[in-house]
Amino acid sequence: MARLRLTPEEETRFVAQLGRVVDYIDQLRDYPTAEATAQPVADREAADQAAPCLPREDFLRNAPEAMGAFLLVPAVKGAEGEGDDG
């Protein structure tokens, strides 16, 4: 359980939301567990099968940015100083 430190104004504002979260957690207790649904994966999930996909040209035509046959995405950088070697 989280220890939330809320001001009286925040308590008033969040009491209904937190109540709904607790109600949802209570509902999850009624959800069947893995033991209750234990069966081979093959019986529960469709097998992976290769299927035709969107042609690369169509995909790249709708991409925000591309370079040749590749989709360009923004660099993902950590917090300042994180992962820096120098």
PyMOL commands that set and color helices and strands:
alter all, ss='L'
color gray80, all
select helices_A, chain A and resi 8-29+41-44+56-62
alter helices_A, ss='H'
color red, helices_A
select strands_A, chain A and resi 66-67+70-71
alter strands_A, ss='S'
color yellow, strands_A
deselect
rebuild
show_as cartoon
